Amino acid sequence: MELTSRQKEILALVRKSAPVTGEQIAEQLGLSRPTIRSDLAVLIMLGLLDAKPKVGYFPGAAAQPQGEVRRMLLDLKVKDIQSRPANIREASTVQDAVVAMFLENTGSIFVTDEQNWLQGIVSRKDLLKVVLGNPGSAAMPVSLVMTRKANLVTVGPEEPALEAARRMVRHEVESLPVVVAVPDKSEIEVIGRVSNSTMTRILVDWAERIGRGE
């Protein structure tokens, strides 16, 4: 749930001056107590504020660094963390896939048709299997070595980022294509990518934020 500017202001005020009464909060905001009553109720419901009779308001458990990070993590969507997809056309060769993987610095490449509709994924393991001991493999079509669409694990942009992480762990894959359905067709369009490195960066960033007490 996205807080309003006034709710954020109330939260900041309580963090700074707790314990503080509703009347004191209203006075510092230049508002009446009834005006902010609903805002206080929302913040308490979310666990961002707590209150004690005759004492006042103070930060709730969810307003502590760990609680805030947990709330942000649960609210984070795939679209908030996805990066540009690394694609090659299905007419490309194994050599093209190796070069693209090197240039994109990724462990997997998405294979698409001319309309950017997902057809498969080729990984480092796929390429190693066909290249080792096969000197003629460089000219092979990448479509012969890729994992085809029917067997792919994907994720949508509106799904929780945490669910994307779960799928990568469950299926032991390094990245997931972020896809949307093509209207009136049984096709999916690749619009992004979520990778292990993406998740690692998020983990490090939030660990540092907790350490700083943000």
Residue pairs with C-beta under 8 A, 6 or more apart in sequence:
1 46
1 75
3 11
3 43
4 39
6 29
6 36
6 39
7 39
7 42
7 43
9 29
10 25
10 29
10 36
10 39
10 40
10 43
10 49
11 43
11 48
11 49
11 59
11 63
13 20
13 25
13 28
13 29
14 20
14 25
14 49
14 57
14 58
14 59
15 59
15 63
17 24
17 28
18 56
18 57
18 58
18 59
19 52
19 55
19 56
19 57
19 58
20 56
20 57
20 58
21 56
21 57
22 33
22 36
22 37
22 40
22 56
22 57
23 33
24 56
25 36
25 40
25 57
26 32
26 33
26 35
26 36
29 36
40 49
40 51
40 57
43 49
43 60
44 50
44 51
44 60
46 60
46 62
46 71
47 60
47 61
47 62
47 63
47 67
48 59
48 60
48 62
48 63
49 57
49 58
49 59
49 60
49 63
50 57
50 58
50 59
50 60
50 61
51 57
51 58
52 58
60 67
61 67
62 68
62 70
62 71
65 209
65 210
65 213
65 214
66 210
68 214
69 206
69 209
69 210
72 206
73 161
73 162
73 206
74 160
74 162
76 160
76 161
76 162
76 202
77 157
77 158
77 159
77 160
77 161
78 155
78 156
78 157
78 158
78 159
78 160
78 161
78 163
78 164
78 178
78 192
78 194
79 157
79 158
79 178
79 192
80 161
81 161
81 194
81 198
81 202
82 157
82 178
82 191
82 192
82 193
82 194
82 198
83 192
83 193
83 194
83 195
83 198
84 192
84 193
85 110
85 177
85 178
85 190
85 191
85 192
85 193
86 100
86 101
86 104
86 106
86 108
86 109
86 110
86 193
87 109
87 110
87 111
87 112
87 116
87 190
88 96
88 97
88 100
88 109
88 110
88 111
88 112
88 122
88 142
89 111
89 112
89 113
89 114
90 111
90 112
90 113
90 119
90 120
90 141
90 142
90 143
90 146
91 141
91 143
92 100
92 111
92 141
92 142
93 138
93 139
93 140
93 141
93 142
94 127
94 130
94 131
94 137
94 138
94 139
94 140
94 141
94 142
94 145
95 138
95 139
96 142
97 109
97 122
97 127
97 142
97 145
98 127
98 131
98 138
100 109
101 107
101 108
101 109
101 124
101 127
106 174
106 175
106 193
106 195
107 123
107 124
107 174
107 175
107 195
108 121
108 122
108 123
108 124
108 173
108 174
108 175
109 121
109 122
109 123
110 118
110 120
110 121
110 177
110 190
110 193
111 118
111 119
111 120
111 121
111 122
111 142
111 143
111 146
112 118
112 119
112 190
113 119
115 187
115 189
116 189
116 190
117 182
117 187
117 188
117 189
117 190
118 149
118 152
118 154
118 177
118 179
118 187
118 188
118 189
118 190
119 143
119 146
119 148
119 149
120 143
120 146
120 147
120 148
120 149
120 152
121 146
121 147
121 152
121 177
122 142
122 145
122 146
122 147
123 147
123 173
123 174
126 145
126 146
126 147
127 145
129 145
130 137
130 140
130 144
130 145
131 137
131 138
149 188
152 177
153 167
153 171
153 173
153 176
154 176
154 177
154 178
154 179
154 188
155 163
155 164
155 167
155 176
155 177
155 178
155 179
155 194
156 178
156 179
156 180
157 178
157 180
157 191
157 192
161 194
161 199
161 202
164 176
164 194
164 199
165 199
167 173
167 176
168 174
168 175
168 176
168 194
168 196
168 199
174 195
174 196
175 193
175 194
175 195
175 196
176 193
176 194
176 195
177 190
177 192
177 193
178 190
178 191
178 192
178 193
178 194
179 188
179 189
179 190
179 191
180 188
180 189
180 191
181 187
181 188
181 189
182 188
182 189
